[in-house]
Amino acid sequence: MLKFQQKLIERKKMGSERSLSLFNGFTDFFSNDYLGLGTDAEFQNVKPSGSGGSRLISGNSQEAENTEKWIADFFQAEDALIFNSGYDANIGFFSSVPQRGDFILYDDLIHASIRDGIRLSNAKSFSFKHNDIEDLKQKLDRIEGTVFVAVESLYSMDGDIAPLLKISEICQNANALLIVDEAHACGIFGEQGKGICHQNAILDHIFARIITFGKAFGTHGAAVLGSTELKNYLVNFARSFIYTTALPPYQYEHIQTQIAKSIDDKNRLKLKENIRLFRNLVSSKISLSDPNSPIQILLTPGIENVKKLAYEIQREKIAVKAILSPTVPEGQERLRICLHAFNTNEEIEKLCGLILLKSY
């Protein structure tokens, strides 16, 4: 039995297990909506925009519970727990699930939110070289006990994809628990945008997935996908879930609406065409990024160099961002290009022309 499972059992034995409740139709004497503005739709001329408190007090709603079930079904998980953001989800998971005496192995380029969650954890942690399955295997071979392995499926600053099939196989052989952050992949990869884990048919070998709704789905929030036991544990121990005001009820409905809209392959096919066009036009400048990634990286070493390149492109009313050290290693500063289904051929051609003209 894993340590986090034992903690949940102990909480149940003590009779202090937290659970979510609904109070539809009740007179409110428990929410933080002190002036009544959170539910005054007429005053705001919008749907009610306040939840009144954390989900364990007054902020739970039928919309939240329905959406979690819907998300779990769509992404083919046993259960789902919605957090206010991907940062909150990663902080909540990694600070609470791995226990003292456990180990976390994480990719060198893992997102800052996961690093911050790991810092708050009582588990020991070690990194392995980015996307290096041999380094991962060697480090797993030297560790005894419960090990959590944390990776992203699509890395946001390099635009490259993790070798998930190999990583999953290594984790299975080592009895390690695999956690995959699919923030930048869900909505884009896999059947109906269900992600790279789904695309690689490894769902049964993953302990938890983190998906976010603020990127390809164009809304806000995030969810941890996993077992019902994991969800119950997070409800009881994930501080970024317990001690924060919940999303408003209409936001849960919007999450469902946006994911449902994304199911149509039309936009994904157009995005693929745009990625292909961009890469064909500036193939000599591209490094690191996967050919199918909407994130394309142009290495431009030197802070002043990449800032100048970004400025020259921005002067032409094209929004691009320079990524500087220490966000990326010194000497690996870069221009990060995010491609979209709505970009026109003319826009992409103009951008590529400027890159070829101004880069050095």
TISEFI-189846 format. One record per residue (C-alpha): residue in one letter; x negated, y negated, z negated. Coordinates in nm, 3 decimals, padded with zeros to 5 digits. Example, Ala and Ser with C-alpha at 12.3 -4.5 7.8 and 13.67 -1.06 7.14 Angstrom:
// TISEFI-189846
+---------+---------+---------+---------+
! residuo !    east !   north !      up !
+---------+---------+---------+---------+
!       a ! -01.230 !  00.450 ! -00.780 !
!       s ! -01.367 !  00.106 ! -00.714 !
+---------+---------+---------+---------+
//
This chain:
// TISEFI-189846
+---------+---------+---------+---------+
! residuo !    east !   north !      up !
+---------+---------+---------+---------+
!       m !  00.000 !  00.000 !  00.000 !
!       l ! -00.130 ! -00.346 !  00.090 !
!       k ! -00.184 ! -00.596 ! -00.192 !
!       f !  00.072 ! -00.842 ! -00.060 !
!       q !  00.335 ! -00.564 ! -00.059 !
!       q !  00.256 ! -00.488 ! -00.423 !
!       k !  00.298 ! -00.855 ! -00.513 !
!       l !  00.643 ! -00.862 ! -00.354 !
!       i !  00.745 ! -00.546 ! -00.546 !
!       e !  00.624 ! -00.702 ! -00.872 !
!       r !  00.825 ! -01.017 ! -00.798 !
!       k !  01.137 ! -00.803 ! -00.745 !
!       k !  01.078 ! -00.613 ! -01.071 !
!       m !  01.055 ! -00.943 ! -01.258 !
!       g !  01.392 ! -01.044 ! -01.115 !
!       s !  01.242 ! -01.366 ! -00.978 !
!       e !  01.242 ! -01.285 ! -00.607 !
!       r !  01.340 ! -01.583 ! -00.396 !
!       s !  01.604 ! -01.545 ! -00.125 !
!       l !  01.786 ! -01.778 !  00.114 !
!       s !  02.147 ! -01.878 !  00.043 !
!       l !  02.431 ! -02.047 !  00.230 !
!       f !  02.687 ! -02.281 !  00.071 !
!       n !  02.908 ! -02.373 !  00.364 !
!       g !  03.217 ! -02.563 !  00.252 !
!       f !  03.081 ! -02.628 ! -00.099 !
!       t !  03.078 ! -02.967 ! -00.269 !
!       d !  02.717 ! -03.086 ! -00.259 !
!       f !  02.555 ! -03.137 ! -00.596 !
!       f !  02.219 ! -02.989 ! -00.501 !
!       s !  02.072 ! -03.158 ! -00.194 !
!       n !  01.833 ! -03.453 ! -00.171 !
!       d !  02.060 ! -03.639 !  00.073 !
!       y !  02.113 ! -03.910 ! -00.191 !
!       l !  02.281 ! -04.172 !  00.029 !
!       g !  02.473 ! -03.925 !  00.244 !
!       l !  02.295 ! -04.040 !  00.558 !
!       g !  02.171 ! -03.693 !  00.654 !
!       t !  02.525 ! -03.575 !  00.725 !
!       d !  02.680 ! -03.905 !  00.834 !
!       a !  02.702 ! -03.831 !  01.206 !
!       e !  02.925 ! -04.134 !  01.268 !
!       f !  02.668 ! -04.365 !  01.107 !
!       q !  02.385 ! -04.225 !  01.317 !
!       n !  02.585 ! -04.170 !  01.636 !
!       v !  02.411 ! -03.833 !  01.662 !
!       k !  02.451 ! -03.486 !  01.519 !
!       p !  02.372 ! -03.464 !  01.146 !
!       s !  01.996 ! -03.509 !  01.124 !
!       g !  01.918 ! -03.416 !  00.764 !
!       s !  01.898 ! -03.076 !  00.599 !
!       g !  01.909 ! -03.202 !  00.240 !
!       g !  01.617 ! -03.007 !  00.098 !
!       s !  01.403 ! -02.698 !  00.129 !
!       r !  01.564 ! -02.382 !  00.261 !
!       l !  01.548 ! -02.225 ! -00.083 !
!       i !  01.753 ! -02.508 ! -00.234 !
!       s !  02.000 ! -02.682 ! -00.003 !
!       g !  01.832 ! -02.679 !  00.338 !
!       n !  01.931 ! -02.333 !  00.454 !
!       s !  02.199 ! -02.314 !  00.723 !
!       q !  02.387 ! -02.066 !  00.933 !
!       e !  02.212 ! -02.220 !  01.235 !
!       a !  01.872 ! -02.139 !  01.084 !
!       e !  01.960 ! -01.777 !  01.011 !
!       n !  02.127 ! -01.725 !  01.348 !
!       t !  01.826 ! -01.872 !  01.529 !
!       e !  01.578 ! -01.654 !  01.342 !
!       k !  01.774 ! -01.345 !  01.440 !
!       w !  01.799 ! -01.468 !  01.799 !
!       i !  01.424 ! -01.539 !  01.816 !
!       a !  01.335 ! -01.200 !  01.668 !
!       d !  01.555 ! -01.026 !  01.925 !
!       f !  01.420 ! -01.231 !  02.215 !
!       f !  01.054 ! -01.182 !  02.127 !
!       q !  01.112 ! -00.817 !  02.032 !
!       a !  01.011 ! -00.847 !  01.668 !
!       e !  01.174 ! -00.696 !  01.362 !
!       d !  01.223 ! -01.037 !  01.205 !
!       a !  01.127 ! -01.406 !  01.224 !
!       l !  01.080 ! -01.694 !  00.982 !
!       i !  01.091 ! -02.049 !  01.112 !
!       f !  00.848 ! -02.312 !  00.983 !
!       n !  00.852 ! -02.684 !  01.052 !
!       s !  00.542 ! -02.666 !  01.270 !
!       g !  00.271 ! -02.431 !  01.390 !
!       y !  00.035 ! -02.589 !  01.137 !
!       d !  00.278 ! -02.509 !  00.855 !
!       a !  00.321 ! -02.153 !  00.982 !
!       n ! -00.053 ! -02.083 !  00.993 !
!       i ! -00.120 ! -02.253 !  00.660 !
!       g !  00.164 ! -02.057 !  00.500 !
!       f !  00.062 ! -01.721 !  00.641 !
!       f ! -00.314 ! -01.729 !  00.592 !
!       s ! -00.308 ! -01.893 !  00.250 !
!       s ! -00.066 ! -01.639 !  00.105 !
!       v ! -00.073 ! -01.300 !  00.279 !
!       p ! -00.443 ! -01.199 !  00.259 !
!       q ! -00.522 ! -01.131 ! -00.107 !
!       r ! -00.829 ! -01.142 ! -00.329 !
!       g ! -01.050 ! -00.853 ! -00.223 !
!       d ! -00.916 ! -00.859 !  00.134 !
!       f ! -01.112 ! -00.984 !  00.435 !
!       i ! -01.024 ! -01.213 !  00.725 !
!       l ! -01.221 ! -01.185 !  01.049 !
!       y ! -01.147 ! -01.474 !  01.281 !
!       d ! -01.260 ! -01.583 !  01.625 !
!       d ! -01.523 ! -01.860 !  01.623 !
!       l ! -01.290 ! -02.089 !  01.818 !
!       i ! -00.973 ! -02.024 !  01.618 !
!       h ! -00.742 ! -02.321 !  01.569 !
!       a ! -00.801 ! -02.565 !  01.283 !
!       s ! -00.465 ! -02.477 !  01.123 !
!       i ! -00.577 ! -02.116 !  01.079 !
!       r ! -00.914 ! -02.228 !  00.941 !
!       d ! -00.735 ! -02.450 !  00.690 !
!       g ! -00.509 ! -02.162 !  00.587 !
!       i ! -00.812 ! -01.937 !  00.543 !
!       r ! -00.978 ! -02.199 !  00.319 !
!       l ! -00.675 ! -02.185 !  00.090 !
!       s ! -00.680 ! -01.805 !  00.077 !
!       n ! -00.837 ! -01.594 ! -00.197 !
!       a ! -00.964 ! -01.348 !  00.065 !
!       k ! -01.320 ! -01.346 !  00.194 !
!       s ! -01.361 ! -01.461 !  00.553 !
!       f ! -01.611 ! -01.421 !  00.836 !
!       s ! -01.609 ! -01.533 !  01.197 !
!       f ! -01.701 ! -01.331 !  01.506 !
!       k ! -01.831 ! -01.466 !  01.836 !
!       h ! -01.562 ! -01.605 !  02.063 !
!       n ! -01.385 ! -01.330 !  02.258 !
!       d ! -01.680 ! -01.098 !  02.184 !
!       i ! -01.533 ! -00.754 !  02.123 !
!       e ! -01.873 ! -00.598 !  02.043 !
!       d ! -01.938 ! -00.852 !  01.769 !
!       l ! -01.587 ! -00.795 !  01.633 !
!       k ! -01.639 ! -00.418 !  01.633 !
!       q ! -01.977 ! -00.439 !  01.461 !
!       k ! -01.841 ! -00.662 !  01.184 !
!       l ! -01.533 ! -00.445 !  01.134 !
!       d ! -01.759 ! -00.141 !  01.099 !
!       r ! -01.940 ! -00.310 !  00.807 !
!       i ! -01.627 ! -00.401 !  00.608 !
!       e ! -01.432 ! -00.173 !  00.378 !
!       g ! -01.083 ! -00.252 !  00.254 !
!       t ! -00.794 ! -00.445 !  00.403 !
!       v ! -00.900 ! -00.658 !  00.699 !
!       f ! -00.693 ! -00.917 !  00.885 !
!       v ! -00.817 ! -01.011 !  01.234 !
!       a ! -00.708 ! -01.353 !  01.361 !
!       v ! -00.719 ! -01.456 !  01.726 !
!       e ! -00.534 ! -01.680 !  01.969 !
!       s ! -00.401 ! -01.534 !  02.292 !
!       l ! -00.471 ! -01.854 !  02.491 !
!       y ! -00.730 ! -02.090 !  02.345 !
!       s ! -00.628 ! -02.453 !  02.354 !
!       m ! -00.969 ! -02.615 !  02.396 !
!       d ! -01.124 ! -02.369 !  02.643 !
!       g ! -00.817 ! -02.257 !  02.835 !
!       d ! -00.939 ! -01.897 !  02.826 !
!       i ! -00.752 ! -01.582 !  02.726 !
!       a ! -00.846 ! -01.330 !  02.459 !
!       p ! -00.912 ! -00.968 !  02.565 !
!       l ! -00.614 ! -00.857 !  02.360 !
!       l ! -00.595 ! -00.500 !  02.484 !
!       k ! -00.952 ! -00.433 !  02.368 !
!       i ! -00.908 ! -00.627 !  02.045 !
!       s ! -00.589 ! -00.437 !  01.968 !
!       e ! -00.761 ! -00.104 !  02.032 !
!       i ! -01.054 ! -00.195 !  01.805 !
!       c ! -00.816 ! -00.305 !  01.529 !
!       q ! -00.618 !  00.018 !  01.555 !
!       n ! -00.933 !  00.227 !  01.526 !
!       a ! -01.046 !  00.028 !  01.222 !
!       n ! -00.700 !  00.013 !  01.060 !
!       a ! -00.728 ! -00.367 !  01.070 !
!       l ! -00.420 ! -00.592 !  01.080 !
!       l ! -00.407 ! -00.807 !  01.395 !
!       i ! -00.256 ! -01.156 !  01.387 !
!       v ! -00.216 ! -01.338 !  01.719 !
!       d ! -00.139 ! -01.708 !  01.755 !
!       e !  00.059 ! -01.740 !  02.079 !
!       a !  00.119 ! -02.116 !  02.052 !
!       h ! -00.009 ! -02.202 !  02.399 !
!       a !  00.098 ! -01.880 !  02.571 !
!       c !  00.463 ! -01.832 !  02.480 !
!       g !  00.697 ! -01.969 !  02.744 !
!       i !  00.431 ! -01.924 !  03.014 !
!       f !  00.298 ! -01.568 !  03.011 !
!       g !  00.481 ! -01.237 !  03.004 !
!       e !  00.830 ! -01.139 !  03.113 !
!       q !  01.063 ! -01.437 !  03.056 !
!       g !  00.774 ! -01.617 !  02.885 !
!       k !  00.754 ! -01.376 !  02.591 !
!       g !  00.377 ! -01.416 !  02.565 !
!       i !  00.053 ! -01.237 !  02.636 !
!       c !  00.105 ! -00.978 !  02.363 !
!       h !  00.429 ! -00.877 !  02.533 !
!       q !  00.259 ! -00.886 !  02.873 !
!       n ! -00.007 ! -00.644 !  02.746 !
!       a !  00.251 ! -00.417 !  02.578 !
!       i !  00.079 ! -00.425 !  02.238 !
!       l !  00.367 ! -00.549 !  02.022 !
!       d !  00.373 ! -00.229 !  01.817 !
!       h !  00.008 ! -00.282 !  01.719 !
!       i !  00.036 ! -00.640 !  01.593 !
!       f !  00.096 ! -00.727 !  01.229 !
!       a !  00.215 ! -01.082 !  01.299 !
!       r !  00.256 ! -01.328 !  01.585 !
!       i !  00.278 ! -01.704 !  01.549 !
!       i !  00.482 ! -01.878 !  01.818 !
!       t !  00.550 ! -02.250 !  01.846 !
!       f !  00.831 ! -02.443 !  02.010 !
!       g !  00.655 ! -02.778 !  02.057 !
!       k !  00.457 ! -02.682 !  02.366 !
!       a !  00.606 ! -02.495 !  02.664 !
!       f !  00.953 ! -02.494 !  02.505 !
!       g !  00.956 ! -02.871 !  02.464 !
!       t !  01.110 ! -02.896 !  02.118 !
!       h !  00.972 ! -02.864 !  01.763 !
!       g !  00.900 ! -02.601 !  01.500 !
!       a !  00.732 ! -02.261 !  01.489 !
!       a !  00.796 ! -01.906 !  01.373 !
!       v !  00.606 ! -01.614 !  01.226 !
!       l !  00.719 ! -01.288 !  01.388 !
!       g !  00.673 ! -00.962 !  01.202 !
!       s !  00.846 ! -00.720 !  00.970 !
!       t !  01.137 ! -00.809 !  00.744 !
!       e !  00.908 ! -00.729 !  00.451 !
!       l !  00.658 ! -00.988 !  00.575 !
!       k !  00.937 ! -01.245 !  00.613 !
!       n !  01.057 ! -01.182 !  00.257 !
!       y !  00.703 ! -01.218 !  00.129 !
!       l !  00.654 ! -01.551 !  00.307 !
!       v !  00.985 ! -01.680 !  00.168 !
!       n !  00.849 ! -01.603 ! -00.179 !
!       f !  00.483 ! -01.702 ! -00.150 !
!       a !  00.418 ! -01.931 !  00.151 !
!       r !  00.398 ! -02.275 ! -00.009 !
!       s !  00.431 ! -02.460 !  00.324 !
!       f !  00.774 ! -02.296 !  00.360 !
!       i !  00.891 ! -02.311 !  00.000 !
!       y !  00.806 ! -02.672 ! -00.081 !
!       t !  00.909 ! -02.862 !  00.230 !
!       t !  01.236 ! -03.009 !  00.352 !
!       a !  01.390 ! -02.780 !  00.613 !
!       l !  01.454 ! -02.871 !  00.975 !
!       p !  01.802 ! -03.018 !  01.038 !
!       p !  02.067 ! -02.769 !  01.157 !
!       y !  02.086 ! -02.907 !  01.512 !
!       q !  01.712 ! -02.846 !  01.558 !
!       y !  01.760 ! -02.470 !  01.527 !
!       e !  02.027 ! -02.483 !  01.797 !
!       h !  01.792 ! -02.688 !  02.015 !
!       i !  01.520 ! -02.425 !  01.976 !
!       q !  01.758 ! -02.159 !  02.112 !
!       t !  01.870 ! -02.388 !  02.393 !
!       q !  01.515 ! -02.465 !  02.504 !
!       i !  01.399 ! -02.104 !  02.498 !
!       a !  01.709 ! -01.998 !  02.692 !
!       k !  01.636 ! -02.267 !  02.952 !
!       s !  01.280 ! -02.138 !  02.989 !
!       i !  01.391 ! -01.786 !  03.085 !
!       d !  01.442 ! -01.890 !  03.449 !
!       d !  01.115 ! -01.809 !  03.632 !
!       k !  01.144 ! -02.111 !  03.865 !
!       n !  00.936 ! -02.343 !  03.648 !
!       r !  00.678 ! -02.075 !  03.567 !
!       l !  00.629 ! -02.005 !  03.939 !
!       k !  00.590 ! -02.375 !  04.014 !
!       l !  00.338 ! -02.408 !  03.730 !
!       k !  00.136 ! -02.121 !  03.876 !
!       e !  00.135 ! -02.292 !  04.216 !
!       n !  00.011 ! -02.615 !  04.059 !
!       i ! -00.266 ! -02.438 !  03.868 !
!       r ! -00.375 ! -02.265 !  04.188 !
!       l ! -00.376 ! -02.594 !  04.383 !
!       f ! -00.577 ! -02.773 !  04.114 !
!       r ! -00.837 ! -02.499 !  04.095 !
!       n ! -00.871 ! -02.479 !  04.472 !
!       l ! -00.935 ! -02.853 !  04.496 !
!       v ! -01.194 ! -02.882 !  04.217 !
!       s ! -01.329 ! -02.528 !  04.191 !
!       s ! -01.688 ! -02.655 !  04.173 !
!       k ! -01.613 ! -02.851 !  03.855 !
!       i ! -01.413 ! -02.594 !  03.656 !
!       s ! -01.572 ! -02.393 !  03.378 !
!       l ! -01.446 ! -02.171 !  03.098 !
!       s ! -01.076 ! -02.169 !  03.186 !
!       d ! -00.877 ! -01.866 !  03.294 !
!       p ! -00.743 ! -01.889 !  03.653 !
!       n ! -00.385 ! -01.859 !  03.523 !
!       s ! -00.412 ! -02.103 !  03.235 !
!       p ! -00.223 ! -02.434 !  03.230 !
!       i ! -00.523 ! -02.570 !  03.036 !
!       q ! -00.818 ! -02.635 !  03.265 !
!       i ! -01.153 ! -02.751 !  03.129 !
!       l ! -01.416 ! -02.965 !  03.302 !
!       l ! -01.733 ! -02.962 !  03.093 !
!       t ! -01.887 ! -03.310 !  03.086 !
!       p ! -02.166 ! -03.304 !  02.826 !
!       g ! -02.224 ! -03.619 !  02.626 !
!       i ! -01.966 ! -03.825 !  02.440 !
!       e ! -02.019 ! -04.139 !  02.646 !
!       n ! -02.015 ! -03.944 !  02.973 !
!       v ! -01.682 ! -03.774 !  02.912 !
!       k ! -01.525 ! -04.091 !  02.768 !
!       k ! -01.630 ! -04.283 !  03.079 !
!       l ! -01.487 ! -04.015 !  03.310 !
!       a ! -01.158 ! -04.016 !  03.121 !
!       y ! -01.145 ! -04.396 !  03.132 !
!       e ! -01.204 ! -04.406 !  03.507 !
!       i ! -00.913 ! -04.166 !  03.563 !
!       q ! -00.689 ! -04.343 !  03.311 !
!       r ! -00.745 ! -04.671 !  03.501 !
!       e ! -00.552 ! -04.511 !  03.787 !
!       k ! -00.253 ! -04.453 !  03.557 !
!       i ! -00.329 ! -04.084 !  03.514 !
!       a ! -00.322 ! -03.958 !  03.155 !
!       v ! -00.610 ! -03.724 !  03.068 !
!       k ! -00.793 ! -03.675 !  02.740 !
!       a ! -01.162 ! -03.649 !  02.663 !
!       i ! -01.237 ! -03.386 !  02.397 !
!       l ! -01.536 ! -03.487 !  02.188 !
!       s ! -01.762 ! -03.321 !  01.936 !
!       p ! -01.712 ! -03.214 !  01.659 !
!       t ! -01.375 ! -03.087 !  01.789 !
!       v ! -01.592 ! -02.895 !  02.038 !
!       p ! -01.965 ! -02.818 !  01.994 !
!       e ! -02.208 ! -03.100 !  02.061 !
!       g ! -02.317 ! -03.090 !  02.425 !
!       q ! -01.992 ! -02.921 !  02.531 !
!       e ! -01.774 ! -03.232 !  02.550 !
!       r ! -01.508 ! -03.193 !  02.811 !
!       l ! -01.214 ! -03.328 !  03.004 !
!       r ! -00.905 ! -03.125 !  02.918 !
!       i ! -00.649 ! -03.110 !  03.198 !
!       c ! -00.300 ! -02.983 !  03.116 !
!       l ! -00.100 ! -02.888 !  03.422 !
!       h !  00.279 ! -02.881 !  03.435 !
!       a !  00.557 ! -02.749 !  03.654 !
!       f !  00.676 ! -03.106 !  03.715 !
!       n !  00.344 ! -03.234 !  03.856 !
!       t !  00.374 ! -03.300 !  04.230 !
!       n !  00.118 ! -03.194 !  04.488 !
!       e !  00.042 ! -03.563 !  04.550 !
!       e ! -00.029 ! -03.622 !  04.182 !
!       i ! -00.259 ! -03.321 !  04.160 !
!       e ! -00.443 ! -03.421 !  04.478 !
!       k ! -00.494 ! -03.776 !  04.344 !
!       l ! -00.630 ! -03.643 !  04.014 !
!       c ! -00.865 ! -03.401 !  04.188 !
!       g ! -00.988 ! -03.674 !  04.422 !
!       l ! -01.076 ! -03.891 !  04.124 !
!       i ! -01.252 ! -03.603 !  03.947 !
!       l ! -01.468 ! -03.534 !  04.252 !
!       l ! -01.539 ! -03.905 !  04.302 !
!       k ! -01.606 ! -04.007 !  03.944 !
!       s ! -01.759 ! -03.699 !  03.779 !
!       y ! -02.134 ! -03.671 !  03.749 !
+---------+---------+---------+---------+
//
